[in-house]
């Protein structure tokens, strides 16, 4: 079964919009695990508009499944946070501080030396590393040279084109998966995956190990309830 890591940024967004501690981010993370999710993902940004750096420390104390921290390693504060918290996995994403959401993967050739240095620091601490990449064979081959343990396929193009032609939409991801498996890279995926498109994605990527889903899952939970929603997503991944 492909593992489900729930990105809880949107829960923090709701909390921050009103101030105070409602909804309680820590209790929500614990409930999500209790409902069956196999991981918790957070993506702290420099402006702390959703996940705050303090949240990461608080979550580390209670998360019982896999803790995955996403972020841009060009931020010294982010690097220090990860090295201090030591999550099970760190996912490196090339976004800027004020960016609304992640929108592209790494150029693993252009940034090879930089990524090698950063990944080496995390691996020295025993942290599994994953880097965000587009479904581009050249970039996946370049990822191998960085020393990363896994790649996370950026799936926005799949989600956008799924309703137009799902077979055409999945094709580059199928090829990317074959290449990753051939190279011995672990394989994660995320961005705009939802109940509408998740099963077809999972069925066509036999090497897939983990998906990270936030916006769609939290939005569905407003309608279906969190426990039921987590179970719905897990069912699509079986």
Rosetta silent file (secondary structure, phi, psi, omega in degrees, C-alpha in Angstrom):
SEQUENCE: XXXXXXXXXXXXXXXXXXXXXXXXXXXXXXXXXXXXXXXXXXXXXXXXXXXXXXXXXXXXXXXXXXXXXXXXXXXXXXXXXXXXXXXXXXXXXXXXXXXXXXXXXXXXXXXXXXXXXXXXXXXXXXXXXXXXXXXXXXXXXXXXXXXXXXXXXXXXXXXXXXXXXXXXXXXXXXXXXXXXXXXXXXXXXXXXXXXXXXXXXXXXXXXXXXXXXXXXXXXXXXXXXXXXXXXXXXXXXX
SCORE:     score description
SCORE:     0.000 S_00000001
   1 L     0.000  136.608  175.092    0.000    0.000    0.000 S_00000001
   2 L   -70.398  134.673 -178.504    1.193    3.507   -0.815 S_00000001
   3 E   -77.574  144.264  177.932    1.669    5.525    2.370 S_00000001
   4 E  -108.074  117.544  172.196   -0.440    8.620    3.003 S_00000001
   5 E  -108.380  124.175 -176.273    1.242   11.632    4.587 S_00000001
   6 E   -94.593  122.120  175.899   -1.215   14.416    5.382 S_00000001
   7 E   -81.529  119.398 -173.689    0.027   17.979    4.946 S_00000001
   8 L  -101.828   18.226  177.392   -1.516   19.988    7.786 S_00000001
   9 H   -53.863  -44.069 -175.602   -0.551   23.494    6.593 S_00000001
  10 H   -65.292  -29.823  175.672   -4.181   24.395    5.888 S_00000001
  11 H   -64.631  -41.361  177.511   -5.189   23.553    9.444 S_00000001
  12 H   -66.458  -33.973  177.776   -2.594   26.041   10.653 S_00000001
  13 H   -60.717  -44.486  179.127   -3.912   28.594    8.138 S_00000001
  14 H   -63.928  -44.916  178.168   -7.390   28.405    9.680 S_00000001
  15 H   -58.300  -47.309 -175.072   -5.955   28.704   13.187 S_00000001
  16 H   -67.912  -26.899 -177.662   -3.817   31.704   12.290 S_00000001
  17 H   -64.065  -27.192 -176.474   -6.707   33.511   10.601 S_00000001
  18 H  -110.845  -16.803 -172.822   -8.476   33.983   13.930 S_00000001
  19 L    83.941  174.687 -178.811   -5.611   33.848   16.431 S_00000001
  20 L    75.114 -153.082 -174.634   -5.652   31.629   19.467 S_00000001
  21 L  -133.779   37.727  176.768   -5.391   27.869   19.159 S_00000001
  22 L  -122.398  121.683   -0.623   -8.552   26.795   17.356 S_00000001
  23 L   -73.244  154.382 -179.848   -8.329   24.403   15.654 S_00000001
  24 L   -76.712  107.889 -174.876   -5.665   22.790   17.839 S_00000001
  25 H   -59.834  -41.600 -176.913   -2.955   21.802   15.340 S_00000001
  26 H   -66.037  -46.644  179.187   -1.318   19.262   17.636 S_00000001
  27 H   -64.538  -37.093  178.323   -4.556   17.457   18.464 S_00000001
  28 H   -63.786  -42.167  177.871   -5.553   17.453   14.798 S_00000001
  29 H   -61.465  -43.079  179.020   -2.230   15.841   13.827 S_00000001
  30 H   -63.831  -40.031  178.245   -2.718   13.188   16.503 S_00000001
  31 H   -65.429  -42.304  179.862   -6.267   12.518   15.291 S_00000001
  32 H   -59.143  -41.657  175.584   -5.139   12.236   11.678 S_00000001
  33 H   -64.313  -44.030 -178.883   -2.642    9.578   12.730 S_00000001
  34 H   -62.345  -30.880  179.445   -5.292    7.820   14.810 S_00000001
  35 L   -78.430   -6.512  172.218   -7.585    7.787   11.776 S_00000001
  36 L   123.039   -8.790  179.022   -4.963    5.838    9.825 S_00000001
  37 L   -63.758  145.007 -176.835   -2.598    8.228    8.051 S_00000001
  38 L   -98.060    6.561  178.997    0.979    6.969    7.982 S_00000001
  39 E  -168.073  158.987  175.090    2.644   10.375    8.110 S_00000001
  40 E  -123.172  128.514  178.713    2.362   14.069    8.916 S_00000001
  41 E  -114.308  139.929  172.120    3.838   16.686    6.563 S_00000001
  42 E  -133.285  150.526  178.677    4.509   20.350    7.298 S_00000001
  43 L  -132.487   81.769  178.421    5.961   23.069    5.091 S_00000001
  44 L   -69.454  135.711  176.540    7.082   26.002    7.241 S_00000001
  45 L  -114.807  159.863 -174.985    7.769   29.183    5.278 S_00000001
  46 L   -55.756  -33.508 -179.006    9.788   32.203    6.404 S_00000001
  47 L   -83.335   -4.013  177.922    6.684   34.363    6.950 S_00000001
  48 L    52.491   38.123 -177.821    5.074   31.613    9.073 S_00000001
  49 L   -72.110  -15.842  172.994    1.737   32.301    7.414 S_00000001
  50 L  -131.364  -90.360  176.965    0.594   28.779    8.221 S_00000001
  51 L   -69.352  128.003  175.986    2.971   26.383    9.996 S_00000001
  52 L   -94.765  156.383  179.986    5.094   28.209   12.544 S_00000001
  53 H   -61.566  -35.379  176.730    8.574   27.082   13.477 S_00000001
  54 H   -62.790  -35.116  177.826    7.362   26.467   17.025 S_00000001
  55 H   -57.365  -39.632 -176.971    4.699   24.140   15.612 S_00000001
  56 H   -62.561  -43.728  177.742    7.419   21.943   14.157 S_00000001
  57 H   -64.772  -41.277  179.682    9.060   21.498   17.562 S_00000001
  58 H   -65.770  -39.316  179.912    5.696   20.820   19.199 S_00000001
  59 H   -67.731  -37.407  179.998    4.747   18.274   16.552 S_00000001
  60 H   -56.374  -31.220 -177.952    8.052   16.444   16.859 S_00000001
  61 H   -73.007  -22.003 -171.515    7.113   15.611   20.460 S_00000001
  62 H  -120.081  -22.966 -176.873    3.847   13.909   19.535 S_00000001
  63 L   -64.684  125.261 -177.631    3.971   12.577   15.961 S_00000001
  64 L  -101.686  -15.338  178.840    4.099    8.781   16.127 S_00000001
  65 L   -98.692 -149.763  179.571    4.201    8.052   12.399 S_00000001
  66 E   -82.413  128.180  177.628    6.595    9.515    9.816 S_00000001
  67 E  -101.663  120.381 -176.993    7.320   13.223   10.256 S_00000001
  68 E  -118.933  121.358  177.955    8.137   14.949    6.963 S_00000001
  69 E  -107.647  123.582  177.398    9.340   18.556    6.846 S_00000001
  70 E  -102.393  152.033  173.963    9.235   20.335    3.474 S_00000001
  71 E   165.104  174.158 -178.709   10.980   23.562    2.606 S_00000001
  72 L   -92.649  118.325 -176.525   13.593   25.513    0.723 S_00000001
  73 L   -74.579   -0.095  173.965   17.102   24.808    2.032 S_00000001
  74 L   -72.630  -14.995  177.251   18.361   28.209    0.860 S_00000001
  75 L   -87.821  114.397 -179.403   16.843   29.494    4.106 S_00000001
  76 H   -57.061  -37.827  179.950   19.407   29.037    6.890 S_00000001
  77 H   -61.637  -36.678  178.497   16.604   28.998    9.456 S_00000001
  78 H   -66.602  -45.933  179.779   15.021   26.050    7.674 S_00000001
  79 H   -59.218  -46.844 -179.671   18.273   24.076    7.618 S_00000001
  80 H   -61.615  -38.867  178.950   18.860   24.729   11.314 S_00000001
  81 H   -60.838  -49.948 -177.666   15.286   23.674   12.101 S_00000001
  82 H   -63.078  -43.813 -179.279   15.600   20.348   10.305 S_00000001
  83 H   -66.873  -25.395  178.580   19.001   19.561   11.816 S_00000001
  84 H   -82.740  -43.631 -176.693   17.623   20.331   15.269 S_00000001
  85 H   -77.646  -36.363 -177.266   14.313   18.458   14.974 S_00000001
  86 L    54.424   71.125  175.374   15.663   15.485   12.972 S_00000001
  87 L   -74.327  170.675  175.641   12.454   14.306   11.259 S_00000001
  88 L   -66.097  -33.343 -177.342   12.234   10.956    9.527 S_00000001
  89 E  -144.133  142.241  169.964   12.243   12.746    6.155 S_00000001
  90 E  -120.205  131.971  178.960   13.071   16.172    4.758 S_00000001
  91 E  -112.140  118.859 -175.313   11.705   17.163    1.356 S_00000001
  92 E   -91.522  123.623 -174.386   13.623   19.940   -0.395 S_00000001
  93 L  -124.331  131.127 -176.132   11.450   22.296   -2.454 S_00000001
  94 L   -88.381   55.074  179.087   12.788   25.182   -4.605 S_00000001
  95 L  -102.700  164.963 -179.597   10.162   27.781   -3.755 S_00000001
  96 L   -95.477  167.072 -174.064   10.631   31.393   -2.723 S_00000001
  97 L   -59.313  -41.383 -176.414    9.643   32.966    0.583 S_00000001
  98 L   -95.754    9.849 -175.609    6.495   34.725   -0.619 S_00000001
  99 L   -69.011  136.580 -178.060    5.342   32.025   -3.022 S_00000001
 100 L   -62.443  -47.118  177.830    1.679   31.012   -2.681 S_00000001
 101 L  -156.882  164.206 -179.685    2.429   27.335   -3.223 S_00000001
 102 L   -63.794  139.205 -176.975    5.120   25.171   -4.776 S_00000001
 103 L  -138.174   11.411  175.618    5.015   25.310   -8.569 S_00000001
 104 L  -168.720  162.177  177.668    8.097   23.546   -9.986 S_00000001
 105 L   -95.784  179.229  179.432   10.785   21.033   -9.222 S_00000001
 106 L   -72.193  145.922  161.847   14.542   21.388   -8.921 S_00000001
 107 L   -85.454   95.594 -171.192   16.892   21.763  -11.848 S_00000001
 108 L   -72.622  -14.448  177.237   19.028   18.949  -10.488 S_00000001
 109 L   -84.617  -49.977 -179.956   21.795   19.552  -13.011 S_00000001
 110 L   -62.600  -37.012 -174.579   22.213   23.274  -12.444 S_00000001
 111 L  -106.062   21.615 -174.752   21.978   22.916   -8.660 S_00000001
 112 H   -56.983  -52.227 -175.793   23.783   19.570   -8.311 S_00000001
 113 H   -61.982  -44.521  179.307   26.726   20.753   -6.200 S_00000001
 114 H   -60.689  -47.115 -179.513   24.519   22.791   -3.892 S_00000001
 115 H   -64.363  -38.146  177.437   22.078   19.911   -3.410 S_00000001
 116 H   -58.309  -43.556 -178.553   24.921   17.467   -2.776 S_00000001
 117 H   -65.804  -46.621 -178.516   26.218   19.654    0.046 S_00000001
 118 H   -67.040  -46.196 -179.735   22.822   20.173    1.684 S_00000001
 119 H   -61.278  -39.015  177.855   21.720   16.565    1.307 S_00000001
 120 H   -59.402  -39.340  179.579   25.029   15.426    2.785 S_00000001
 121 H   -65.827  -40.935  179.794   24.395   17.489    5.914 S_00000001
 122 H   -70.576  -40.527 -178.207   20.944   15.982    6.409 S_00000001
 123 H   -68.846  -29.465  175.595   22.082   12.426    5.723 S_00000001
 124 H   -61.945  -24.498  177.970   24.895   12.810    8.246 S_00000001
 125 L   -93.437    3.524  178.929   22.111   13.234   10.818 S_00000001
 126 L    79.746   19.082 -179.122   20.331   10.113    9.585 S_00000001
 127 L   -92.996  125.897  175.515   17.505   12.036    7.918 S_00000001
 128 E   -67.376  136.070 -177.832   16.051   10.515    4.751 S_00000001
 129 E  -112.255  143.928  174.769   16.089   13.094    1.962 S_00000001
 130 E  -137.247  142.951  178.281   13.666   13.664   -0.900 S_00000001
 131 E  -124.251  140.212 -177.993   13.806   16.389   -3.528 S_00000001
 132 E   -72.346  123.524  178.980   10.929   17.893   -5.494 S_00000001
 133 E  -138.846  152.326  171.720   11.268   17.233   -9.238 S_00000001
 134 L   -77.791  160.629  179.701    9.177   17.518  -12.374 S_00000001
 135 L   -75.510   65.019 -176.689    8.490   14.296  -14.344 S_00000001
 136 L  -121.153  121.147 -174.224   11.508   14.940  -16.539 S_00000001
 137 H   -57.249  -41.865 -179.444   13.912   12.060  -17.203 S_00000001
 138 H   -62.972  -39.749  179.548   16.956   14.324  -17.316 S_00000001
 139 H   -70.362  -32.344  177.602   16.075   15.883  -13.967 S_00000001
 140 H   -70.949  -41.174  175.310   15.529   12.450  -12.413 S_00000001
 141 H   -62.462  -38.377  177.096   18.890   11.252  -13.669 S_00000001
 142 H   -66.366  -33.206  179.407   20.374   14.423  -12.230 S_00000001
 143 H   -61.080  -37.492  178.728   18.674   13.728   -8.907 S_00000001
 144 H   -57.789  -37.437 -177.759   20.634   10.509   -8.572 S_00000001
 145 H   -70.871  -17.482 -179.218   23.858   12.520   -8.702 S_00000001
 146 H   -79.118  -17.620 -177.549   22.788   14.682   -5.755 S_00000001
 147 L    91.116    5.598 -179.477   22.807   11.736   -3.371 S_00000001
 148 L   -65.183  151.743  176.766   19.126   12.021   -2.472 S_00000001
 149 L   -79.911  -38.820 -176.873   17.304    8.950   -1.180 S_00000001
 150 E  -137.587  166.906  166.346   14.033    9.758   -2.916 S_00000001
 151 E  -119.471  152.832  171.176   12.398   12.131   -5.339 S_00000001
 152 E  -116.174  114.470  179.904    8.938   13.636   -4.993 S_00000001
 153 E   -71.046  128.739  177.995    7.201   14.037   -8.324 S_00000001
 154 E   -80.867  113.897 -165.599    5.446   17.389   -8.679 S_00000001
 155 L  -103.199   13.440 -178.656    1.974   16.332   -9.840 S_00000001
 156 H   -58.181  -41.751 -178.276    0.221   19.615  -10.681 S_00000001
 157 H   -64.902  -35.834  176.306    0.352   18.948  -14.441 S_00000001
 158 H   -63.574  -48.299 -178.250   -1.228   15.528  -13.922 S_00000001
 159 H   -62.711  -39.480 -178.561   -4.048   16.969  -11.823 S_00000001
 160 H   -66.132  -40.880 -173.867   -4.693   19.787  -14.297 S_00000001
 161 H   -94.682   -3.439 -175.811   -4.850   17.512  -17.347 S_00000001
 162 L   -57.709  -45.272 -176.861   -6.545   14.518  -15.722 S_00000001
 163 L   -75.784  -14.847  178.365  -10.075   15.544  -16.708 S_00000001
 164 L   -84.894  -51.887  179.430   -8.978   16.355  -20.266 S_00000001
 165 L  -159.463   94.637 -172.904   -7.111   13.138  -21.051 S_00000001
 166 H   -65.981  -30.039  179.499   -6.064   11.072  -18.059 S_00000001
 167 H   -71.148  -39.320  175.906   -3.955    8.672  -20.114 S_00000001
 168 H   -69.436  -36.456 -178.914   -1.972   11.511  -21.639 S_00000001
 169 H   -65.384  -36.884 -175.494   -1.727   13.178  -18.242 S_00000001
 170 H   -83.282  -20.617 -171.351   -0.246   10.119  -16.556 S_00000001
 171 H   -52.678  -51.176 -179.236    2.196    9.187  -19.328 S_00000001
 172 H   -64.132  -27.929  179.856    5.195   11.336  -18.260 S_00000001
 173 H   -75.725  -34.148  175.153    4.753   10.192  -14.665 S_00000001
 174 H   -63.637  -44.567  178.376    4.748    6.548  -15.686 S_00000001
 175 H   -65.827  -39.674  178.803    8.024    7.059  -17.561 S_00000001
 176 H   -63.049  -39.517  178.784    9.459    9.031  -14.661 S_00000001
 177 H   -63.971  -43.725  178.619    8.563    6.210  -12.283 S_00000001
 178 H   -58.882  -42.747 -179.101   10.261    3.622  -14.472 S_00000001
 179 H   -67.112  -43.405  179.713   13.422    5.710  -14.538 S_00000001
 180 H   -60.847  -44.817  179.000   13.405    6.301  -10.774 S_00000001
 181 H   -63.634  -42.714  178.712   12.976    2.587  -10.084 S_00000001
 182 H   -58.844  -37.844 -177.845   15.699    1.764  -12.600 S_00000001
 183 H   -85.082   -7.783  179.896   18.075    4.160  -10.820 S_00000001
 184 L    82.431   20.083  177.939   17.183    2.864   -7.376 S_00000001
 185 L   -89.012  138.042  171.697   15.566    6.097   -6.201 S_00000001
 186 E   -68.761  157.819 -171.316   12.651    6.007   -3.784 S_00000001
 187 E  -132.401  118.248  171.581    9.494    7.623   -5.123 S_00000001
 188 E  -115.548  171.274  177.684    7.053   10.053   -3.501 S_00000001
 189 E  -155.481  153.637  177.064    4.503   12.331   -5.162 S_00000001
 190 E  -179.973  155.307  174.275    2.367   15.312   -4.321 S_00000001
 191 L   118.230  109.480  177.912    0.522   18.490   -5.309 S_00000001
 192 L    67.434   16.822  169.995   -3.162   18.678   -6.254 S_00000001
 193 L   -72.628  143.969 -173.589   -3.755   14.961   -5.840 S_00000001
 194 L  -150.671  177.708  176.758   -7.368   14.396   -4.774 S_00000001
 195 L   -62.107  -25.408 -179.223  -10.122   11.824   -4.439 S_00000001
 196 L   -72.161  -36.890 -170.136  -10.929   12.435   -8.101 S_00000001
 197 L  -119.775   -1.127 -171.291   -7.521   11.532   -9.525 S_00000001
 198 H   -70.986  -44.244 -175.898   -5.629    9.593   -6.852 S_00000001
 199 H   -62.668  -44.217  179.741   -6.621    6.004   -7.656 S_00000001
 200 H   -63.357  -38.776  178.274   -5.712    6.261  -11.348 S_00000001
 201 H   -62.806  -49.529 -179.163   -2.400    7.831  -10.390 S_00000001
 202 H   -62.058  -42.090 -177.257   -1.621    5.119   -7.870 S_00000001
 203 H   -64.975  -25.695 -176.282   -2.653    2.299  -10.230 S_00000001
 204 L  -101.192    3.042  177.738   -0.294    3.510  -12.950 S_00000001
 205 L  -126.588   79.126 -174.518    2.777    4.072  -10.779 S_00000001
 206 L   -64.199  -16.227  178.863    3.690    0.659   -9.321 S_00000001
 207 L   -92.747    1.205 -175.605    6.897    2.013   -7.777 S_00000001
 208 L   -67.106  133.422 -178.521    5.137    4.745   -5.804 S_00000001
 209 L  -108.405  -34.038 -173.227    5.881    4.680   -2.064 S_00000001
 210 E  -154.760  142.284  170.827    4.251    7.766   -0.560 S_00000001
 211 E  -120.307  144.341  175.089    1.931   10.646   -1.394 S_00000001
 212 E  -113.049  119.016 -174.598    1.725   13.934    0.480 S_00000001
 213 E  -131.784  129.908 -178.877   -1.727   15.517    0.292 S_00000001
 214 L  -126.621  -71.913 -170.412   -2.929   18.658    2.025 S_00000001
 215 H   -55.969  -50.742 -177.579   -5.251   21.145    0.340 S_00000001
 216 H   -65.424  -42.607 -177.126   -7.692   18.670   -1.221 S_00000001
 217 H   -66.249  -44.885  179.314   -7.812   16.408    1.813 S_00000001
 218 H   -65.454  -36.927  177.127   -8.405   19.220    4.307 S_00000001
 219 H   -64.512  -43.103  177.915  -11.059   20.701    1.994 S_00000001
 220 H   -63.368  -34.093 -179.128  -12.816   17.331    1.753 S_00000001
 221 H   -64.228  -26.412  176.735  -12.714   17.031    5.539 S_00000001
 222 H   -64.743  -28.532 -178.684  -14.895   20.139    5.798 S_00000001
 223 H   -95.563  -42.578 -171.609  -17.622   18.198    4.009 S_00000001
 224 H  -102.564  -10.644 -173.225  -17.046   14.593    5.039 S_00000001
 225 L    89.393  147.168 -173.694  -15.306   14.919    8.424 S_00000001
 226 H   -66.359  -44.798 -178.266  -11.635   14.228    9.012 S_00000001
 227 H   -61.005  -47.885 -179.811  -11.888   10.587   10.056 S_00000001
 228 H   -63.542  -39.767 -178.254  -14.041    9.640    7.089 S_00000001
 229 H   -65.081  -45.080  177.695  -11.868   11.663    4.691 S_00000001
 230 H   -58.705  -42.236  179.336   -8.624   10.019    5.776 S_00000001
 231 H   -65.180  -37.485  177.916  -10.276    6.623    5.295 S_00000001
 232 H   -62.109  -42.420 -179.708  -11.517    7.632    1.833 S_00000001
 233 H   -69.152  -40.091  178.394   -7.988    8.590    0.765 S_00000001
 234 H   -62.113  -38.662  179.198   -6.504    5.414    2.231 S_00000001
 235 H   -61.691  -38.736  179.527   -9.038    3.365    0.289 S_00000001
 236 H   -68.214  -21.336 -177.425   -7.925    4.996   -2.967 S_00000001
 237 H   -92.982   -7.303 -178.706   -4.313    4.022   -2.198 S_00000001
 238 L   -74.977    0.000    0.000   -4.930    0.328   -1.564 S_00000001
